[in-house]
């Protein structure tokens, strides 16, 4: 089944910017109002986790504006949904990891360090799905959405 490329790209961009924005806001509040002195550790952990994918999304958006992307382009709905769900799972994990730290016996920096390997796996899957989605082109058949 096909979906509109423009609509799917917009939904992925919204998911990423809203998800990253929630975590950004939570971390900003933690570093502003929390007196734990762990601000640098939080930002060193968070920014590399979202910047590549957000940069990819923004780059594609600007490229679409520049080349005036055809409205009739369609993509396979499976690839789109896979990219969306992997992205949502990854963004949710990024949101909850620092918030769960007070409930563990380990210090925040240890919790963040311990989360890097499993998060890297999910990030790799989400990024690969996003890349596959963005390079996919279908003919101008009628999308279903």
Secondary structure, 3 states (H helix, E strand, C coil): CEEEHHHHHHHHHHHHHHHHHHHHHHHHHHHHHCCCCCHHHHHHHHHHHHHHHHHHHHHHHHHHHHHCCCCCCEEEHHHHHHHHHHHHHHHHHHHHHHHHHHHCCCCHHHHHHHHHHHHHHHHHHHHHHHHHHHHCCCCCCCCCC
